[in-house]
Amino acid sequence: MITQNTINILDGKKHIHMMGIGGSGMYPLAQMLHSKGFYITGSDNNETDTLKAVRDMGITVYPLGQRAENIEGADLIIYTAAILPDNPEFVAAKASGVQMLERAELLGIITGWFDNAVCVSGTHGKTTVTSMITTILKNAGKDISAYIGGKLPIIGGSGCIGSSRTMVCEACEFKDHFLHMHPDIVIINNIDEDHLDWFKNLDNIIDTFVKFGNMAGNCVIANCDDENTKKAVARIDRPVISFGYSVTNDWYASDIVRENGLKTTFSIYHKGEFFTKATLNIPGVHNVLNAVAAAAACYESGANAEEIAQGIEIFRGAKRRFDKYGEVNGITVCDDYGHHPTELRVTLEAAMEMKFHNVWAVFQPFTFSRTALLLDEFASALSIPDKCVITAIMGGREVNTYDIYDKDLGEKVEGAVYFPDEQDHDRNFELTAQYVAEHADPGDLVITMGCGDVNKCARLILEKLSEKYGS
């Protein structure tokens, strides 16, 4: 999908303007381009922690709101799929004649700079596996580049440029974005129903993963315990390295012992032979499988068993992945990026095993289409915790043509709390945080969940708890 002209589009460019620069997909690209010496400017409609991090790099971010004048002086304009066609800045960019690239196209170009582009795909677990691989290889002294959908302490953000020929990259299937990439190693964690506003059905989702797998220059590392992934693998004509729990896989985990809510030990086997003992220090037994996928990719990228075990053990998760924000009067507040029912389920099941007094899920649905099309699945997952609070839906790139609201989900979850009469974003968060602070007890875990800006609500809950208890 990338032409030779597109590959060379950065040649001679000096000023790159990025629309939506505070987005999780744009921030690492801004880091990478900034480190390459390009002059970067950006704009965004929402104030976020990520936008603050962009400013902290010394990048010029125009005042909130996207305006035609923001593109002045740019010789390349990058935009995200979330930008609507009538956005005034986008309209001005189209009319200006300046070259434009969608974010996924730019990422695809960057992957082409490397001889070993490890591209991590799958409906779930992309950020965690990409972060694990990055941690293992960086800790082993390999000067890699990385593009991650979450902030990782070992690289000081979510993107970095190294001097080696290896890049580790999160690869998203939405709108076939990963088909812009130049992968050498393709990882397929799993395939599940998501982005149905684009793909319409599961068969189409499997089809796009088949296309991506067949783009691999080296091999495909696939979870062959996952039935949908197995269907895709059957149509991929590249060498396939399998992973999972089953001993029939090339890489598998065994001897799994959960010592407490945060620590799990297990053995990794390769081709039937013991490879290494590993210790995970993040919650959730599902992360064992993520670690096995990371081990296989790191082995293919030159890491040995000792380096892999060390990297897994020091890994403490990416930001917004069961990320502890604080504790007040024995009430723990965490945040998690999970936004699909399967992700909510595994995270909440892990939380329920951690023996808190009550587990609270504060969930912000993201996009009207996902909420409407997976409504029953969301309701099932949100029935797992002891308490559930649902905020107003964050539409993101969408208009509410589905006539779906928080009450539609709240009515399906027994005992759920929501505020149907308050759809104003900030006021809804205020009411949510106030309710949680008033009703949470010492020994409770409160975990905000969603890929929007619900982490703001986590901080607001902490503020209100501090006001209440004077700490």
N, C-alpha and C positions, 0 to 999 in steps of 0.2 A: 504493500500500500504506500510505500515511500519511494519517490522517484529520485534519480541522481541529483536533480536540481534541488529537491527538498533536503537531501543529505548535506549539501553544501550551503544551506541557507544562512548559516551563522558566519560564513566567511565575510570579512570586511565590516561586520556589524559592530557598532559601538554603544548605542543607546537602545536598550530593550525595555519596553514598557509591558507590565504584566497586570492584566485586568483580573481581579479576584485574587490578588497576591497573598491574602491571608488564609486561603483555603489549604487543607491538608495536602492536597496534591501539588499546589503551586509553591508552597514554602520550601520544600527540598530542592526544587528546580531553581528557585531564587538563590538559595545557598550555593548551589553548584555553579551557576552562572556568575554570581558575585565573586566566588573564589577564583574564577577564570579571568577576572579583570574587566568584565563588562560593566558598563554604567547601567544600573537598574533603577527604574521607577515603578511604582505600583499604585493601585487603587483598590478599594473594597467598600462594600456597603455596611459591613458589620464589624464592630470592635471585638476582637478576640485576643486570647493569650498569644496565639500564633502571629497575629498582626503586630503585637508589641515586640515579639522576637525578631520580626523582619526589621522593624525600626531600630532595634538594638544593634543590628548589623551595620547600621549607617546607611541603609537604603531609604531613599526618599519615598514616603507614602503620602499621597495627597489626602486632604481632609475627607472624611467619610462621605460616600456618595460618588457615583461614577458620572463624570462630566466630559463633554466633548474636548474641552481644553486640556485635559490630562494627557492626551496623546502627543502634544506638541513636542517636536524634536526627536521623536522616536524613529528609528529606522527598522525596527521589527516589533510587532505587537503580538503578545501571547494572551490568549483568553481561555476560559474554562467552559465546559459544557453547561455549566449552571447559568451562564450569561444569556439572558433572553434576547430575542432578535430586535426588540424595540428599545433596548438599553441605549441611552443617548451616547455613551462612550463607544459602544460597539458600532452604532450607526455611523458615528464620525470616523471610526477606524476604517470601516468598509468604504466610505466615501473618499478617504484620504489617498488611496492608492498605495499606502505603505504595506509591505509584506506582512501577512498575518499567519499565525499557527495556532491551532488548538493545542492545549496542554499535552494531550496524549501524543501528538505528532512530534513535539519537541522532545519528550521523553524517549520516543522511538529513535530519534536521531542520536541522542546521547548514548543509548545502548549500543549503537553501531560503532562507537569509538573503541569498543573493548573486544578482546579476543575470547574472553570468558565471561559472557553476560549471563548471570544466574537469575532467571526470571521466575518469581514465585507467584503462582496462580492458584485459584480455588475459591469457592464461595466463602469459605470460612478459614481463618487462621493465617491469612497472607501476611499481615503485619507482624504477628508473633514469629512465624518461621523466618521471615526476612530479617527480623531483629536478632534472632538466635544465630543465624548464619553470620551476620555482620559481627556480632559479639565474639563468636568463636574465632573467626579469621583475624579480626583486629587484635584480639588478645594473643593470638599466635604470632603477631608481628608482621602480618601481611598488610601492606598499605593499599587497601582496596577502596573503591568508590561505592557509594550506597545511595539508594533512593527508597525511603520508607514512609509508610502512611501514618507513622506515629513518631514522637520524639524519643531518641535513644541516647542516654547519658554518655555512652562510650564514644559517640561521634559529635556530641554537643548540639544535637538537633535531629533533623530527619533526613539530611542529605550531606554528602561530603564527596570530594574529589581526591583520589589518591594517585600514586605514581605507578601502580601495578596495572596489569592488563585485565584485572578482574573487577567486575561490577556486580553488586547484589541489588536486585530491583524488585519491588512489588509490582505485580502485573494484574491490572483490573480488567475484567471481562465486559464491564458496562459499555454499551454501544460498540462492542468489539474493539475497545481501545487498545487491548494488548496486541492486536494484529498489526499495529504500527511498529512493534519492537523488532529487534534483531537478536533473538535469544540463542545462546549456545546450549545452556542447560535450562529446560523447562521443568518446573515442579508443578504437579497438580495435586493439591491437598485433598480435594473433594469437589463434588459437583452437586448443587442443590438448587431448588427453585428460588430465584431472586431476579430483580430487575425485569419483572414480567411485563411492565409497561413497554419495554423494548423487545424482549425475546418472545413474548406471548406464551410460550410453553417450554417444558423441560427438554423436548427433543431439539429445539433450536439452540438451547444453552449447551447441550452436549455437542452439537455440530460445531459451535464456535471454539470449544476446547479442542476438538479434533483438529481444526485448522491451526490453532496455536501450537499444539504438540508437533504437528508436521512441519513447523517452521524451525524447530530446534536444529542447531548446527552440530550438536554433539549427542545429547541423549535426553530422554524424558524420565524424570523421577516421579513415580505415580503411586498414590495410595490405592493399592489393589485389594484392600478390604472394603472399599467403597464401591457399591454396585454401579452407580452412574459413571464413576471414573473408569471402571473396568469396561463399560460399554464404549467409552471414548478410546481407551487404549487399544481395543480390538481393531480400530480403524486408523491407528497411528503407525506409520511405516518407519519410525526412527527407533534406535535401540532403547528399550524400556528397562529401567531399574525399578523394581517394585519395593514398596515398604508397607508396613502395617503391624498388626499383632500376630497374624498367622505365620506359622513356621514355613509356609510355602513361599513367603516373600524373600527377596534378596536381603532386605534389612528388616529386622523385627525386634520388638521389645518383649522382654520376659522378666520374671521374678520381680514384679511390681509391688512395692511396699509403700503405703502411704503412712508416714510416721506421725504426721499431724496435718492440720489443714493447709500448711504452707510448704511442706517438704515431702518429696516423693523420691524414692530410690528405685532403680531398675537396671537391668542388664540389656545391652544392645548386642545383637548378633548379626553377622554378615556372612551370607552364603552358608548358613548352618553352623558357623564357628563363632565362639565368643569373641567379641570385639572390645568392649570396655564396660565398666560399671559406671553409671551416671547418677547424679543427684540433681533434682530440680528444686529450686527454691521459690517457685511461684505456685499459686493454688490451681487445682483442677487437673484431674488425671488425664483429661484430653490433651494436655500439653506434653504428655509422654510421646504421643504420636507426632506432635509438632517437632519434638526434639529428635526423633528418629529421622524424619525428613531432613532436618538441618544437618544431622550427622552424615547422611548419604551425600548431600550436596557438598559439604565441606571436604569429605574424603575425595570426591571427584575434583575438588579444587586444590588439592595438595596438602590438606591437614592430616595429621596422624591421630591415632586413638587417644593419646594423652592430651593433645591440644583440644580435641573435641570434648573430652570429659571435663577439662578445666573450663572451657567456654560455657558449657551447659550449666556448670555449677555456679559460676559468677553471674549468670544472667538473672536479672531481677525484673524483667518485663519492660516493655515499652510504655511510655506515658499513655494514660487513658486506657490501660489494660489492667483492670483490677488494681487501680492506682490509689494508694492510701493518701488522702488529703489532710487528715488530721483526726484528733480525738479530743472530745470535751466531756468531762464528767462520766467517763466510761463509755461514751457513745462514739463509735468509730464511723467515719465518713470516707467512703471510697468512690471512685468514678470508673466507669468502664465504657468502652466505645461500642460494645455490642449493639447491633441494631436490627438483626434478623432473628426470627424466633429460635432457630437452632443455636445461635450464639447466646441469646438470653438464657436458654435452657441449660447449656453446659456451665455457664457462669453462675447461675442461681443454684444449680445443684451442688456446685463446688462450695458456694457460700453456705448452703444449708448444712454441709458436712463439718463446718468450722465451729459448731457448738456455741454460736452466739445466742443470747436470750431471744431476740427476734431479729429476723432479716427483713429489711425494708427494701423494696425495689421502687425507685423513682424513675419512671420511664418516660422519655420524650420520643414519641413516634417520629420517624423522619420520612418524608414524602407521603403524599396522599395515596399514590398508587400502591406502594408497598403495604401501607396500613390497610387499605381496602381489600387488596387481593389476598393478603395473608392474615386477615382479621382473626379467624378462629385459631390459627397457629400461635399468634401473639397472645391470645387469651389463655391458651393452654399453658404457655411458658410462664406467663405472669401470675398464674395460679400456684406456682411452686413456693414463693416466699410467704412468710407470715403476714406481711403487710405490703400493699401495693398502692402507689400514688401515680397517677397518669397526668402528664402535662398536656397542654395544647400541642397539636401536631405542628411540626416545623416543615413547611412545604418545600423548602429548598428551591429547586429549579422548576417546581410545578405550580400550576393553578389548580384550585380545588374543584375540578370538574367531576369528582367522584362523590361530592356532597357527604364527605366523611369527617367526623369530628371525634374528639377525645371521648365523648359520652358513648359513642358507638362501641368503642373498645371497653370502656369502663363498665358498661352494663353487662358485659360478658364475663367479667372477673369478679367473683364473689367477694364482697367487702371492699372493693377498690374505691379509692377516693379520687375525685377529679373535680374540676371547677368549670362546668359547661357554660356558665354565664360570663366567663372572663377569658376571652381568646386573645386579648392583648398580651404580647409576649412577655414583657417585663413584669406586668402586674400578675400574670399567671404564675411566673416563677416566685414572685413575692408571696403569694398565697400558698403555694406549694411548700416553700421553705418554712413559712410560719407554722403551717399545720404539722410538718415533721418535727420541728423544734418543740412544739407544744406537747406532742404525743410520744416521742421516742423516749425510751427508758435506758438507764445505765445497763451496759452489757449488750445493747443492740448494735447491729451493723446496718448502716444506711448506705446503699450503693445506687448512685445515679447512673442511668444507662441510656445510651443513644449516641449517634454519630453527629448530632448537631452541636448545640452549645450548652447542653444540659450540665456540663461541668461547672458552668457559672452558678447553677442552682446548688451544686455541692458546696461551693464556697459560701454561698448565701446561707445555707443551712448551718455551716460552721459559725458564721457570724452571729446568727440568731441564737445558737446554742451558747456561744460565749457571752452574749448579752444576758441570756437567761440565768446562767450559772456563775457569771462574773469571773470568767477565766479566759 
